[in-house]
């Protein structure tokens, strides 16, 4: 009887250890899946943190460029910040060209690689903005230049981009906010992700 009880006890211990080990492995697998799933190459893409706005020391974080600070035009921002997972930029004066107000972040991209670009945006007054990927030095070559129409309601804008074979690895991801109405622009969920060429082809066929 004692031998039987001892065997049952050992059996229960083994079962408990196995169950615990299985649970731990499942948790680790889940954590790996979540942490291994890329969301965006851009830092603070979901605006859970404040905007650094430090081009010199933190160019791989969000920063603003205002033409008025360099004597180019009167383009300047009255206020900016984050709230509830989005960024807001209140434009005081838009300047005379689209690039006179910029919301930027440097990012590293691979030559001849396809990328998905997606973001949500709106404005207090309907207006256009430009989305660009360009060199971060003179002569400021545009690799991508896309104009989108903003309304007073949130809309999602999505498109694909192929980084050219002779393009710089470190580039500037830019929202150009100048020239339009002096209003507040809202931006959220800025996704920049590498994708397979097949995904791009499937999108064209739909």
Order of alpha helices (4+ residues) and beta strands (2+ residues): alpha-beta-beta-beta-beta-beta-beta-beta-beta-beta-beta-alpha
